Amino acid sequence: MTVGTAGTRLVVLRGNSASGKSSIAAGLRERFGRGLALVEQDNLRRVVLREHDHPGGANIGLIDTVARYALDAGYHVVLEGILYADRYGPMIRRLATDHRGPTHHYYLDIAFDETLRRHATKPLADTLGEPELRSWYRPLDLLPDGVESVIGADSSLAATVDRIMTETGLDRLPAREH
């Protein structure tokens, strides 16, 4: 079942907690403007469904459905989240295979110590601590087949947004007018 158009872009941003996924996604939307949908694992899983992350969770299908709907409606999609390779990889692979337009995969590779430092600046830092972050952390949890470009902690937010805008071609596409 094909999804989207030859002109829609699908950008998959994966990485551990506090790796910068949400900030990068927000930066892409800010730079692009209207017509770029953010499909955020945390929002769909924790807010919409209030579900724990587990294999076969309902959020996996919901994420897939929302991304497909947005692509079919002509939106470019940034799919972002921890999105563990073993749990979400098959869904991401099917979505990328079905997408008519270009799909770009990025993995944010941030060391655990840096994850802790970044997490300390978040509002959730008071309720989620090092034990939870350590239990979630998976070093270099890459999708199979080498489809992801790995971006390290040495790439600034602005440089990462610039890189993704350029590599995906979003910097050359018009935003929606309404």
PyMOL commands that set and color helices and strands:
alter all, ss='L'
color gray80, all
select helices_A, chain A and resi 21-32+41-48+58-72+85-98+112-119+123-126+130-136+144-146+157-168+170-172
alter helices_A, ss='H'
color red, helices_A
select strands_A, chain A and resi 10-15+36-40+76-81+103-109+148-152
alter strands_A, ss='S'
color yellow, strands_A
deselect
rebuild
show_as cartoon
